[in-house]
Each structure stands twice: as structure tokens, then as C-alpha cells.
Amino acid sequence: MDVRIINAAAALSTTNLTTIYTCPAGFSSTIREIWVTNIDGTSAADITLKWTDTSASATFDLISTASIAADDYLRFSDANIFLESGDVCKAQASAANDITISLFIEEQIKPAG
């Protein structure tokens, strides 16, 4: 099985639930590592991280309103979140322009047939 390593990242500019990564058609993927950084120098901010299993039409919380202190981060070094084609990883911050999120992903090409 062919594998490619990619990054997906976003600066959360609103408090809306924001798509960070969608597993492409013809692939499965494993989110290996997640960094969530509070870039605000004064105030804590909360992060919620979810994933959507599109085959089941269901969304699940990975992290719910976890507080990150000012100028601090959360790191999940062994996340190992498995996604199938069309599945989505989303994030939501409690304050606009305070949180950045980076995903380190291994995508596996699914053989045709």
C-alpha cells in the first residue's frame, strides 16, 4: 500500500466549527499527531475537536472544550485517529484568532477494485 505524509493546518479565525481536514476519495488516513496552540499572549482559550464518520452520518467529540493557557499548547503525539474516504476532522475555538491547529497525517492509497 502506497503511503504519503501530509500536514493540514488552520488558524481558527471564527468561533464556528471549522473543517481542518477531509480524507480524500481513494484513501484512508491516520492522523498521527495533533498540535493545538493558543497564540493569544494574555487569555486562555478553549478548543473542541471533532471527527465525522460520513458513512454513518455521525459526528464524535475527540476533545471537548479543553482549556489552553495563553501562549501554551496541547500536543497529542500518538493520536492515531483512523479516517476513511470522506471522513472529516473539525475544530472550534472559544475565541476567534486565538487558536491554531496542525495535524500530521499519513494517507494510504486504497488499491482500485
N, C-alpha and C positions, 0 to 999 in steps of 0.2 A: 504494500500500500504506500503510495507516494504521500509525503508529508511536507507541508510548508509552515514556517513560523511567521506570524504576523503580530502587529500591535494594533490595538484600537483604543482611541482616547477621546475625551471630550472635556471641555471646560463648561460646567453647568451654569449657563447664563440666565436661567429662569428657575422657578421652583416647581416646574412641571416635570412629570415623568418623561425622561429623555432616552431614546434608543441610543445605546453605545455600540452595539454590535449585533448583526444578524448573520447567522450561519448561512453561507451561500448554497444554492442548489448544487447537488452533486458532491457535497462534502458533509462530513461530520467534523466536529471540533471539540477541543478540550481547552477550557480556559485554565491555564496553568498557574497564573499569578495575577493578583489584583492589587493595585495601589490606589488609595483614595487619600487625597491631600487637601487640607484646609489651607488655602493661600491667604486667608484674612489674617492680618497681623494682630488683631485685637479680640475678635469674638469667636467663640466656639460655633460650630455648625453641625447639623445632623445630616446623615446620609441614609438613604434607603436604597437597597439594591434588589432587583427582582429578575426573574427569568420567566419567559413564556414558552411553554410547550405547545407549539402550534398544532401538532397532531391531536392533542387532547383539548385544545381551546381553553387552556388553563394557565394562570399566572401564579407564581410562587415567590414568597419572600426568601431572599438569601440573608439579607441584613435589614433590620427594621429600626429606623430612627436611632442609629448609633451615633453618639456624640463624638466629634473630633475637636480637640482643643485648637486654639489659634496657632497657626504655624506648625501644626503637627500632622501626622498621617496614620492611616491604618494600612497594614500590609498583610495580605493573605498569600503566603508563599507556596502553599500546597493546596490551592483551591480545587483543582481537578474537577471542574464542572463540565459535564459532557452535554453537548448540544447536537441536535440533528438538523438537517437542512430546514431552514425557515424559522428555527427557534431564535429567540431574541433575548439579549441581556439589556436591562434598562436601569437607570439610576435617577434618583430625585434628591435634591438638596433642600434644606430648610431655608436657605438664604441664597439669593441669586449672586453669581460671580464670586462665590467663596470656595467652591469645591471643584477640583479636577479629579478625573478618574482615568486610570490606564489599565488596560487588560493585555496580557501577554498570552497569545493563543497559538495552539498547534492545530492546524487544519489538515484533515486526512481526506484525500480524494477517494470517493467511492467508485469502484470499478463499475462500468456500464454492464447491464444485463442482470 
